[in-house]
Amino acid sequence: MVAPAGPMYQAGTVSRNPLAMTAAGIQTLTRLQEPGTYEYLHKITGELIKGILDAGKKARHEVCGGYISGMYGCFFAEGPIYNFDDAKKNDTA
């Protein structure tokens, strides 16, 4: 169960927003069921991460990242990043 009733904490941009939890949430779930949606999401996320990495490299930063479907991550470090120790090398300054 989610807090405060249970031990799991959940937070986000649209948490507890009635519009996000009803009409917009239902519309999102409906769209995600359409054929080709996840393939398209994977494609455009790949284009986004490529643009971010290219911009970082053009600015002469060590940068790496990856993605799957609509999730992505970038690190200011020489990659690839496989584990927490690798991620700690990220330049956060």
C-alpha positions as CSV (number, residue, x, y, z in Angstrom):
1,M,0.0,0.0,0.0
2,V,1.1,3.6,-0.7
3,A,1.9,6.0,2.2
4,P,0.4,7.1,4.4
5,A,-1.5,3.9,4.7
6,G,1.5,1.7,3.8
7,P,5.3,1.7,3.6
8,M,5.7,2.7,0.0
9,Y,6.1,6.4,-0.8
10,Q,5.0,7.8,-4.2
11,A,5.5,11.3,-5.5
12,G,5.6,13.0,-8.8
13,T,4.5,15.9,-10.9
14,V,0.9,14.8,-11.3
15,S,0.5,13.0,-7.9
16,R,-2.9,13.6,-6.4
17,N,-3.9,15.8,-9.2
18,P,-7.6,15.0,-9.9
19,L,-7.4,15.7,-13.6
20,A,-4.3,13.6,-14.0
21,M,-5.8,10.7,-12.0
22,T,-9.1,10.7,-14.0
23,A,-9.7,12.1,-17.5
24,A,-6.1,12.6,-18.5
25,G,-5.0,9.3,-16.8
26,I,-7.7,7.3,-18.6
27,Q,-6.8,9.0,-21.9
28,T,-3.2,8.1,-21.4
29,L,-3.9,4.5,-20.7
30,T,-6.3,4.4,-23.8
31,R,-3.5,5.8,-26.1
32,L,-0.9,3.4,-24.7
33,Q,-3.1,0.5,-25.9
34,E,-3.1,1.7,-29.5
35,P,-1.0,-0.4,-31.8
36,G,2.5,1.0,-32.4
37,T,2.4,3.4,-29.5
38,Y,5.3,1.9,-27.6
39,E,7.4,1.5,-30.8
40,Y,6.8,5.2,-31.6
41,L,7.7,6.2,-28.0
42,H,10.9,4.1,-28.2
43,K,11.8,5.8,-31.5
44,I,11.3,9.4,-30.4
45,T,13.0,8.7,-27.0
46,G,16.0,7.4,-29.0
47,E,16.0,10.6,-31.1
48,L,15.9,12.7,-27.9
49,I,18.7,10.9,-26.1
50,K,20.8,11.1,-29.3
51,G,20.3,14.8,-29.5
52,I,21.3,15.2,-25.8
53,L,24.4,13.1,-26.2
54,D,25.4,14.8,-29.4
55,A,25.0,18.3,-27.8
56,G,27.1,17.2,-24.8
57,K,29.9,15.8,-27.0
58,K,29.8,18.9,-29.2
59,A,30.4,21.0,-26.0
60,R,33.3,18.7,-25.2
61,H,31.8,16.9,-22.2
62,E,32.2,13.3,-21.4
63,V,28.6,12.1,-21.7
64,C,26.8,8.8,-22.0
65,G,23.3,7.6,-21.6
66,G,20.7,5.1,-22.6
67,Y,17.0,4.5,-23.0
68,I,14.2,2.0,-23.3
69,S,10.7,3.0,-24.4
70,G,10.0,6.4,-22.8
71,M,12.6,6.2,-20.0
72,Y,16.1,7.6,-20.4
73,G,19.1,8.7,-18.4
74,C,22.2,10.7,-19.1
75,F,25.5,10.8,-17.2
76,F,28.3,13.3,-17.4
77,A,30.9,10.5,-17.3
78,E,32.8,8.3,-19.7
79,G,30.5,5.4,-20.3
80,P,29.0,3.0,-20.4
81,I,27.4,3.0,-16.9
82,Y,26.8,-0.5,-15.6
83,N,26.4,-0.1,-11.9
84,F,26.4,2.3,-9.0
85,D,30.2,2.6,-8.8
86,D,30.2,3.6,-12.5
87,A,27.4,6.1,-11.8
88,K,29.3,7.7,-9.0
89,K,31.9,8.9,-11.5
90,N,29.3,11.2,-12.9
91,D,30.4,14.9,-13.0
92,T,27.8,16.6,-10.8
93,A,29.7,19.9,-10.5
